[in-house]
Amino acid sequence: MKLAAFLSDVAIRDFPQRWTNFGNEIFSAVSNGGLWSDDPVSDDTGVRIGLECLKIITEDCTDSDFNARISTTRRNDVLIGLNEISPQILPLLFALLSSQYGIVANANNTLQEMQAY
């Protein structure tokens, strides 16, 4: 996703010093001006962009294949910033995974009922 790559590049360059509200803008509800959908199961575009952006940032900051891309000081600043916004991100991820698990569990039960029939 090009938008997620663009957002992650800007975040790596500016977060947390110059883009202090990165977490609010990416991981808040669409109704509050963010990307995160109020119902991530039915409308997952913003959720996918936010998660892809987070994936790219964490890869760039932690994976040894990408470490040469940014300096150690900058990488540490970004990781500290991500740790500071983790209380905002983790409940959203938990809610998303819980809803997805419910869908998968329901589909699994339906398949088992169909096989038993």
C-alpha positions in Angstrom: 0.0 0.0 0.0 1.5 3.2 -1.1 -0.3 5.4 1.4 1.0 3.2 4.3 4.5 3.4 2.9 4.3 7.2 2.6 2.9 7.5 6.1 5.6 5.3 7.6 8.3 7.3 5.8 7.0 10.5 7.2 6.6 8.9 10.7 10.2 7.6 10.6 11.4 11.1 9.7 9.1 13.2 12.0 7.7 11.0 14.8 7.7 11.7 17.8 9.5 15.0 17.8 7.7 16.9 15.0 4.7 14.6 14.4 3.6 14.4 18.0 0.0 13.3 17.3 0.9 10.4 15.0 -1.0 7.9 17.2 -4.1 10.1 17.3 -4.2 10.7 13.6 -3.6 7.1 12.5 -5.2 5.1 15.3 -8.3 7.1 16.1 -11.7 6.7 14.6 -12.7 8.1 11.3 -15.3 10.2 13.0 -12.5 11.8 15.0 -10.3 12.5 12.0 -8.2 9.3 12.1 -7.9 6.3 9.8 -9.3 3.6 12.2 -12.8 2.6 11.3 -15.5 2.5 13.9 -16.4 -1.0 12.6 -13.1 -2.5 11.4 -14.8 -5.7 10.3 -17.1 -4.1 7.6 -14.8 -1.2 6.6 -11.2 -2.2 6.9 -9.4 0.2 4.5 -8.2 2.6 7.2 -7.4 -0.3 9.5 -5.3 -2.0 6.9 -3.4 1.2 6.1 -2.7 1.8 9.8 -1.5 -1.7 10.4 0.6 -1.7 7.3 2.1 1.6 8.3 2.9 0.2 11.8 4.4 -2.9 10.2 6.7 -0.9 8.0 7.8 1.3 10.9 8.6 -1.6 13.2 10.4 -3.5 10.4 12.5 -0.5 9.6 13.4 0.0 13.3 13.9 -3.6 14.4 14.8 -5.8 11.4 18.6 -6.1 10.8 17.9 -6.1 7.0 16.4 -2.6 7.3 18.6 -1.2 10.0 21.0 0.6 7.6 18.1 2.7 6.3 17.9 4.9 9.4 20.4 6.0 12.0 20.5 4.3 15.4 19.5 7.5 17.2 16.5 8.0 15.0 15.5 4.4 15.3 15.7 4.6 19.1 13.6 7.8 19.1 10.9 6.1 17.0 10.8 3.0 19.2 10.5 5.1 22.3 7.6 7.0 20.7 5.9 3.8 19.7 6.2 2.5 23.3 4.6 5.7 24.5 1.6 5.3 22.2 1.3 1.5 22.7 -1.6 2.0 25.3 -3.6 3.6 22.5 -2.7 0.9 19.9 -3.0 -2.3 21.9 -6.7 -2.1 22.8 -7.6 -1.4 19.2 -5.6 -4.4 18.1 -7.1 -6.6 20.8 -10.6 -5.5 19.7 -9.8 -6.2 16.1 -8.4 -9.6 16.8 -11.3 -10.5 19.1 -13.8 -9.6 16.4 -11.8 -11.5 13.7 -11.6 -14.5 16.1 -15.3 -14.5 16.6 -15.9 -14.6 12.8 -13.4 -17.4 12.3 -14.8 -19.4 15.3 -18.4 -19.0 13.9 -17.3 -20.1 10.5 -15.5 -23.1 12.0 -18.6 -24.1 14.0 -20.7 -23.8 10.8 -18.4 -26.0 8.9 -18.4 -28.6 11.7 -22.2 -28.6 11.7 -22.3 -29.0 8.0 -19.9 -32.0 8.2 -22.0 -33.6 11.0 -25.2 -33.2 8.9 
